[in-house]
Amino acid sequence: MPTPDAPSSLRNLGPRMDQMLREVGIDTVADLRALGAEEAWHRLRFRFGRRVTRVALYALDGALTDRDWRYLPEDRLAILKTLKG
């Protein structure tokens, strides 16, 4: 079970994402909120390459907005789809 301040305490994120986020300096939910989904995803892509897919970006964004990543609003998805990684 994740600690209350671990990113995996949020929806969409699990222990593997916790580990990966720690490797890029994101240890807590507060760290993730301070950076935002986009910057966190860019850091993950820089460190892990294409193993970190766009779905990870959607999962991070959904985690920060407390919604299932599959149901992000279309306008938000349109913005996220424009990001280069």
C-alpha positions in Angstrom: 0.0 0.0 0.0 1.4 3.4 -0.9 2.2 6.0 1.7 -0.2 8.9 1.7 2.2 11.3 0.1 3.5 8.9 -2.6 2.3 9.6 -6.2 0.8 6.1 -6.4 -1.7 7.2 -3.7 -3.4 9.1 -6.7 -5.7 7.6 -9.2 -4.0 6.0 -12.3 -0.6 5.6 -10.7 1.0 2.5 -9.3 4.2 1.4 -7.6 6.2 1.2 -10.9 5.3 4.9 -11.6 6.4 5.8 -8.1 9.8 4.2 -8.7 10.2 5.9 -12.1 9.1 9.3 -10.7 11.6 8.9 -7.8 14.4 8.4 -10.4 13.6 11.8 -11.9 13.4 13.6 -8.5 9.6 13.4 -8.0 9.1 11.8 -4.6 5.8 13.1 -3.4 2.4 14.2 -4.6 3.4 17.7 -3.7 6.5 17.4 -6.0 4.2 16.1 -8.8 1.7 18.9 -8.3 4.4 21.5 -8.3 5.8 20.3 -11.6 2.6 19.3 -13.3 1.9 16.4 -15.5 3.6 17.8 -18.6 7.0 18.5 -16.9 6.9 15.2 -15.1 6.3 13.4 -18.4 9.1 15.3 -20.1 11.5 14.2 -17.3 10.3 10.6 -17.5 10.8 10.6 -21.3 14.2 12.1 -21.0 15.3 9.4 -18.5 13.4 6.4 -19.8 12.9 7.2 -23.5 10.0 5.8 -25.5 9.2 3.3 -22.8 7.2 6.2 -21.3 4.3 6.5 -23.6 1.7 9.2 -24.1 -0.7 7.2 -22.0 1.7 7.9 -19.0 1.1 11.6 -19.7 -2.6 11.1 -19.7 -2.4 9.0 -16.5 -0.3 11.7 -14.8 -2.8 14.4 -15.9 -5.7 12.3 -14.7 -4.0 11.7 -11.4 -3.6 15.4 -10.8 -7.3 16.1 -11.7 -8.6 12.9 -9.9 -10.1 11.4 -13.0 -9.6 8.2 -14.9 -7.2 8.9 -17.7 -9.5 7.4 -20.3 -12.1 10.1 -19.5 -10.0 13.3 -19.8 -11.9 16.1 -21.4 -11.5 16.4 -25.2 -10.0 19.9 -24.9 -7.4 18.7 -22.4 -6.5 15.7 -24.6 -6.1 18.0 -27.6 -3.5 20.1 -25.6 -1.7 17.0 -24.3 -1.5 15.5 -27.8 0.4 18.5 -29.1 3.3 17.9 -26.6 6.6 16.7 -28.0 8.4 14.1 -26.0 
